[in-house]
Every structure is written in structure tokens, then in C-alpha cells.
Amino acid sequence: LQASSLVCSFWAHLATGDLASILKPFFENPLLTAAMDSSAMVTFLPIVLGLLWLVAVHLYHRPGPFMLTTLISSVSSPVVLPSLWASVASNLGLSSSLAPEKSLSQVVSIVYTLVFSSLYCAGGTVTFISTVLMVQLLLRIHGIEAWEQAFA
């Protein structure tokens, strides 16, 4: 899942056009100059190094996780996801009157909520005590009046 997360962040940079603007100096300037003064080294070098490490060390000896990573990365690409989402949304019973982006956003929000709730419940006592302490800290910082206004 780490590798698929790294690949998804690469796809996000590709979809927003950041990749093209970051790689442009490499074609206009000498390689060493472009490499030393480039946001590509900050953005993509860690992603590439992380992917190489995961593939070489962790995923090379066990093909199952490697295949799962490849599948998740392929399905989450900006080219494949919009074409598949229409059929997935109809199979999930989502309203066809909604735009595909809206229904995808709703499903992602629900999945995030379920994952957060599961992790919160699985955390047990430590999570509960941490939450109580965090609420107490926020109450001391902002005061009870701010919380009353926020939840009124």
C-alpha cells in the first residue's frame, strides 16, 4: 500500500500539470544546473527513491503484494478512474442524476469516515484518553464560549 500511495501521489502531480512545469527546466538548462535548482528534487526524487526501495527490498521477493500494488496504482490513475467510475457508481446504486465527480466525492467521504471510525474504535483506551486530553487542551486554549458557539 505504501507503493500504491507513492504512485498515486505521482499521478496527482501528473494530473495537475505539476510534472510538466517541474521538468521544464531540465530541458532548458544544463542537467547539473537544473538538478541543483529544481523543485523536482524536492517533489519527485523522494517518491522515486521510495518506490525503488519498496520494489527492490520489500516487493521483489513476494509477488502478491507487488501485484496488488500494481492493480491499485493502475485503477487509481486519472485516466482509468473516470472511465470506470460510471459503471461502479451504477452498481453501487448511486443516483445517476449526480455528476460523476459528486458521487465519487460522496463515496470517498464515506470511506474516509468508515476508516477513521474503525481506527478510532480499534485504538481502544489509548485513543479515548488521548481524545479527552485533546478536548481538554482545546477547551483551555479557546474557552468554553468558543465551543458553545461552534456547536450551537
N, C-alpha and C positions, 0 to 999 in steps of 0.2 A: 504494500500500500504506500510505502514511502516513495518508491519509484514512480508509481502512478500519480502521486501528488506532485512530484517534481515535473513530470511530463505535462500534467495539467497546467502547472504554472507557466511552463514553456508555451503551451497552446494559448494561454491567456495573453501572453506578451505578443504572440503572433497575431491573434485576432484583433488586438487593439492597435496594431501597427507600430508598437514599440520596437519590435525586432528590426524592421526596416530602417527606422531612424537611428537606432543604435549601431547597426552595421554599416551605415553610410560612410562614416569617417575611415573605415578600413579600406574602402575603395578609392577614396580621395587623397589620403595621406600615406606616407610610408608606414609599413607594418609596425615598427617599433614606436613611432610617434603616436599612431592611433591606439596601440595597445596600452601605452602608459597614461594617456589622457582619454579614457573611454569609460562610459557607464556600462559597456558590455562586460568589462571585467568585474564590475560590482554585481551586475544582474545575472549574466549567463554563465560565467565561469564557475560560481558555486553550484549552479544547477547541473552543469555538465560534469563537474568533479563528483558531485553526489551520485549522479546516475552511473558514472563509470565505477565508482566504489561499490554501489549496490549490485550492479551486474557482475562485476569481477569477483567480489567476495561472497555475497550472500545468495544471489540468484543463479549463479553458474552451476552449482552442484545439485540443485533441486529444480527441475523444470516446471513443476506445478505452480509455485508462486510466480515464476517468470512468465508463464502463460497467462495467469490471472492478471498480472500487471500489464501485459501487452493488451489483453482484452479490455480492461478498464480504461487504459490510455487511449485506445482506438475509439471506443464508444464515446468518450468524453471530448473528442476533438470537435472544434467548431464547425467542421464540415459535416460530420456524421450526425451529431446530436440533433440539429434542426430537422434533418430528413427522417430520423427515426422517431422523434418525439410525437408527431401527429398520430402514428399508429399506437404508440404506447399510451397516449392520453385517451384515445378512444377505447382501448382495452381496459383502462382503469375506470372508465365511466365518467370521465370529466366532461363538462359541458362543452359542446362544440361551438357555442356562441362566444366563448372566451378566445382571445388571441392566444396562440401557442406560447408566447413569452409569459403571459399572465398565468396560464395553467402550470407551466414549468416552474415559475416562481412560487406558486402556491405549494406545489409538491415538494420543492426544495425546502421551503419554510417548515412544512410539516415534518419532513425527515430530520431537519436540524433540531426541531423541538423534541422529537422522539429520542434522538441520540443524546441530547442534553439531559432529558429526563431519565433515561436509562443510566447514564453515567452518574448522575446525581444520586439516584437510588442505590446504585451499586457501590457508591463511595461509603455508605454506612455512617457510622457515628462521627468519623473524622469530618466528613462533608457537612453534616448537620452542625457540629460545633464551629467549624470554620465559617459557615453562613451566619450563625448567630453572632460571632465575633465581628464579622464584616458589617453586619447591620448595626451593631452597637457602635462601631467606629464611625460609620457614616452618620449615625444619629448625633454623635458628639461633634462631628465636623460641621454638619449642615443644620442641625437643630431639628426638633420635632415639628416645628411650624412648616418647614420646607417639605417634609414628608407628608404632612397633612394636606398641603396644597397640591402636591404631586399626585396623591391618590384620591383626591376629592372629586 
